[in-house]
Amino acid sequence: MTENNKLLMKAYADKVDEQLLKFTENKPELQGVVLEAMEYSLTAGGKRLRPMLMLEFYRMCGGEDLDKMLKLACSVELIHTYSLIHDDLPCMDDDDYRRGKPSCHKAFPENIALLAGDALNTLAFEVISECAMEGTISADKAVMLISVLSKAIGTDGMIGGQVIDLQTENEEISIETLNTLQSCKTGALIEAACVMGVIAAGRLDLIPAAADYAQAMGRAFQIVDDILDVTGTFEELGKPIGSDSEQHKNTYVSLLGLERSKQVASQLTVQALAHIKKFDNSEFMYELTQELLDRRS
């Protein structure tokens, strides 16, 4: 990736981080602990990929005022962070670390961590509604955005994927089932971010192209995650390595092997790059997509 695009990535992440802090800056005395837990997880780091995708698709579809859309884009990061808090809970994946820090339920009581995830989930939709009431987007667009995001995290999206994941632990599944699992668990929120950017810009005709890109990129992203769980280090990933294998989870590496997984991730990235060419001014997204294939964290 060029130096200019690396700086652009950092600028996006810094702006998202700044906006996220605004959501939790007021902490009432009686319920402040849950806002502290929300802020703890929101500020734990991360690539801020999902809000970045929304902003970039908004820009590529002709949107001009990126700063105006920043708060809206953060709604997707609120959902992502809520999902990470819940994924780490003892009743789910039972992970003690996230991004190199103790998981939310380790830094706070487990019941507060659970409620922090719930609060981030509901806050996302409050943010979209507020953007409409403030005039950032129209009411019609707000309804479309809420529809896209809620479907992406429901039983046909992220939650459904997590259910399939839990139900298929300790049993071997087909690659088709794994594709469905990961398209729901990981890919649906990535697709939502891309499509939400298109909707915000008012280019509904480009929704299919954005969805096609996201489906290919999202699956490649997950395959690379599975590869890194085998080949990465705690320092790189900020969480224990090999946890998928220890929990007897189905992954692309366990089903396809390491080398075949790398080949499929590369093929999917090529498909994603072809879809991104359908958009104007897509040079940054083209490089970002390539960067995600080669990442080490």
C-alpha positions in Angstrom: 0.0 0.0 0.0 1.3 3.5 -0.9 2.3 5.8 1.9 -0.5 8.2 1.1 -3.1 5.4 1.5 -1.5 4.3 4.8 -1.9 7.8 6.0 -5.5 7.8 4.8 -6.2 4.6 6.7 -4.8 6.1 9.9 -6.8 9.3 9.4 -10.0 7.2 9.1 -9.2 5.2 12.2 -8.3 8.4 14.2 -11.6 10.1 13.2 -13.6 7.0 14.1 -11.8 6.7 17.5 -12.6 10.3 18.2 -16.3 9.9 17.4 -16.6 6.7 19.4 -15.4 8.4 22.5 -18.2 11.0 22.2 -20.8 8.3 22.6 -19.6 7.4 26.1 -18.3 10.7 27.4 -21.3 11.4 29.7 -21.4 8.8 32.5 -24.2 9.2 35.0 -23.2 8.2 38.5 -25.7 5.4 39.1 -25.2 3.6 35.7 -21.8 4.9 34.8 -20.0 1.5 35.1 -21.8 0.2 32.0 -20.6 3.2 30.0 -17.1 2.6 31.3 -17.3 -1.0 30.0 -18.6 0.2 26.7 -15.8 2.7 26.4 -13.2 0.1 27.4 -14.2 -2.1 24.5 -14.7 0.7 22.0 -11.2 2.0 22.7 -9.4 -1.4 22.7 -8.1 -0.8 19.2 -8.9 -2.4 15.9 -8.6 -1.6 12.2 -12.0 0.2 12.1 -12.6 -1.6 8.8 -16.4 -1.5 8.9 -16.9 2.2 9.3 -14.1 2.8 6.8 -15.9 0.6 4.2 -19.1 2.6 4.7 -17.4 5.9 4.3 -15.4 4.7 1.2 -18.5 3.3 -0.5 -20.3 6.6 0.3 -17.4 8.5 -1.3 -17.1 6.2 -4.4 -20.8 6.7 -5.0 -20.4 10.4 -5.1 -20.8 11.4 -1.5 -18.8 14.5 -0.7 -19.0 15.3 3.0 -17.3 12.4 4.7 -17.1 14.1 8.1 -20.8 14.6 8.1 -21.3 10.8 7.7 -18.8 9.9 10.4 -21.3 9.5 13.2 -23.5 7.3 11.0 -20.5 5.1 9.9 -19.7 4.5 13.6 -23.1 2.7 14.0 -21.5 -0.3 12.3 -18.5 -0.2 14.7 -20.9 -0.1 17.7 -22.5 -3.3 16.4 -19.1 -4.9 15.7 -17.8 -4.1 19.2 -21.0 -5.4 20.9 -20.5 -8.7 19.0 -16.9 -9.0 20.2 -17.9 -8.5 23.8 -20.6 -11.2 23.5 -18.4 -13.6 21.5 -15.8 -13.5 24.3 -18.2 -14.4 27.1 -17.8 -17.7 28.9 -21.1 -19.0 27.5 -19.8 -18.3 24.0 -16.2 -18.6 22.9 -14.8 -18.0 26.4 -11.8 -15.9 25.4 -9.9 -14.0 28.1 -8.2 -11.5 25.7 -9.2 -9.3 22.9 -6.8 -7.0 21.0 -4.1 -7.7 23.6 -6.2 -6.6 26.5 -8.3 -8.6 29.0 -11.8 -9.2 27.5 -14.6 -7.0 28.7 -15.9 -9.6 31.1 -12.4 -10.0 32.6 -12.0 -6.2 33.1 -15.6 -5.8 34.4 -18.1 -8.1 36.1 -19.6 -10.5 33.5 -23.1 -9.1 34.0 -21.9 -5.6 33.2 -20.0 -6.8 30.1 -23.2 -8.5 28.9 -25.2 -5.3 29.4 -22.4 -3.2 27.8 -22.8 -5.3 24.6 -26.6 -4.9 24.8 -26.2 -1.1 25.2 -23.9 -0.9 22.2 -26.4 -2.8 20.1 -29.2 -0.5 20.9 -27.0 2.6 20.6 -26.3 1.8 17.0 -29.9 2.3 16.0 -30.3 5.3 18.2 -27.4 6.9 16.3 -29.0 6.2 12.9 -32.3 7.7 14.1 -30.5 10.8 15.5 -28.8 11.3 12.2 -32.2 11.5 10.5 -33.6 13.8 13.2 -30.5 16.1 12.9 -30.9 16.2 9.1 -27.7 14.4 8.2 -29.8 11.9 6.2 -33.5 11.7 5.2 -36.0 9.7 7.2 -36.4 7.3 4.2 -32.6 6.6 4.2 -32.7 6.1 7.9 -35.4 3.4 7.5 -33.4 1.7 4.7 -30.2 1.8 6.8 -31.9 0.4 9.9 -33.4 -2.4 7.8 -30.0 -3.3 6.3 -28.2 -3.3 9.6 -30.8 -5.1 11.6 -31.1 -7.9 9.0 -27.3 -8.2 9.0 -27.1 -8.9 12.7 -30.3 -11.0 13.1 -31.1 -14.7 12.7 -30.2 -14.6 9.0 -27.0 -12.7 9.7 -24.5 -12.4 12.5 -26.6 -14.1 15.2 -27.6 -16.9 12.9 -24.0 -17.5 12.0 -23.0 -17.7 15.7 -25.8 -20.2 16.3 -24.6 -22.4 13.5 -21.0 -22.1 14.9 -22.1 -23.2 18.4 -24.4 -26.0 17.1 -21.6 -27.5 14.9 -18.8 -27.6 17.4 -17.3 -31.0 17.7 -18.7 -32.2 14.4 -17.4 -32.0 10.9 -19.4 -30.0 8.5 -19.3 -29.5 4.7 -17.6 -26.5 3.1 -21.0 -25.3 1.9 -22.2 -25.2 5.5 -19.0 -23.4 6.6 -19.6 -20.9 3.8 -23.1 -20.2 5.1 -21.9 -20.0 8.6 -19.2 -17.4 7.8 -21.3 -15.5 5.3 -23.7 -14.9 8.2 -21.3 -14.5 11.1 -18.7 -12.3 9.5 -19.7 -11.5 6.0 -23.2 -10.0 6.7 -21.9 -7.1 8.8 -19.2 -6.3 6.2 -21.8 -6.4 3.5 -24.1 -4.1 5.5 -21.3 -1.6 5.9 -20.7 -1.4 2.2 -24.4 -1.3 1.3 -25.0 1.4 3.9 -22.4 3.6 2.3 -24.2 3.2 -1.1 -27.6 4.0 0.4 -26.2 7.1 2.2 -25.0 8.4 -1.1 -28.3 7.7 -2.8 -26.9 5.3 -5.4 -29.3 2.4 -4.9 -28.5 1.1 -8.4 -25.0 0.2 -7.1 -26.2 -1.9 -4.1 -25.8 -5.3 -6.0 -22.2 -4.4 -6.9 -21.4 -3.4 -3.3 -22.9 -6.6 -2.0 -21.0 -8.8 -4.5 -17.7 -7.1 -3.5 -18.5 -7.6 0.2 -19.4 -11.2 -0.1 -16.1 -12.0 -1.8 -14.0 -9.8 0.4 -15.8 -10.9 3.6 -15.1 -14.6 2.9 -11.5 -13.9 2.0 -11.2 -11.8 5.3 -12.5 -14.8 7.3 -10.2 -17.3 5.6 -7.2 -15.1 6.4 -8.5 -14.9 10.1 -8.5 -18.7 10.2 -5.0 -18.8 8.7 -3.7 -16.3 11.3 -5.2 -18.4 14.1 -2.8 -21.1 13.0 0.3 -19.1 11.9 0.1 -15.9 13.9 1.3 -14.9 17.3 -0.4 -13.4 20.4 1.6 -10.2 19.9 0.3 -9.9 16.3 -3.3 -10.8 17.0 -3.8 -9.7 20.6 -5.6 -12.9 21.5 -4.6 -16.6 22.1 -3.5 -18.5 19.1 -5.0 -21.9 18.2 -8.3 -21.2 20.1 -10.4 -22.4 17.2 -8.7 -25.8 17.2 -8.9 -26.1 21.0 -12.7 -25.4 20.9 -13.1 -27.9 18.0 -14.5 -25.2 15.7 -14.9 -25.7 12.0 -12.6 -23.4 10.0 -11.4 -23.1 6.5 -8.0 -24.4 7.6 -9.5 -27.4 9.3 -11.6 -28.3 6.3 -9.3 -27.3 3.4 -5.8 -27.3 4.9 -3.5 -24.3 5.1 -2.2 -24.1 1.5 -5.7 -24.6 -0.1 -7.1 -21.9 2.2 -4.5 -19.5 1.1 -5.4 -20.2 -2.6 -9.1 -19.7 -2.0 -8.5 -16.5 -0.1 -6.4 -15.2 -3.1 -9.1 -16.3 -5.6 -11.8 -14.5 -3.6 -9.7 -11.4 -3.4 -9.3 -11.3 -7.2 -13.1 -11.5 -7.4 -13.5 -8.7 -4.9 -11.1 -6.5 -6.9 -13.0 -7.1 -10.1 -16.2 -5.9 -8.4 -14.5 -2.8 -6.9 -13.5 -1.7 -10.4 -17.2 -1.0 -11.0 -16.9 2.1 -8.8 -15.4 5.4 -9.6 -12.3 6.6 -7.7 -11.7 3.1 -6.2 -7.9 3.2 -6.0 -7.8 3.3 -2.2 -10.4 0.5 -1.9 -8.4 -1.6 -4.4 -5.2 -1.3 -2.4 -7.1 -1.9 0.9 -8.6 -5.1 -0.4 -5.1 -6.3 -1.4 -3.8 -5.3 2.0 -6.4 -7.3 3.9 -5.2 -10.5 2.1 -1.6 -10.0 3.2 -2.3 -8.7 6.8 -0.7 -10.2 9.9 -3.3 -9.1 12.4 
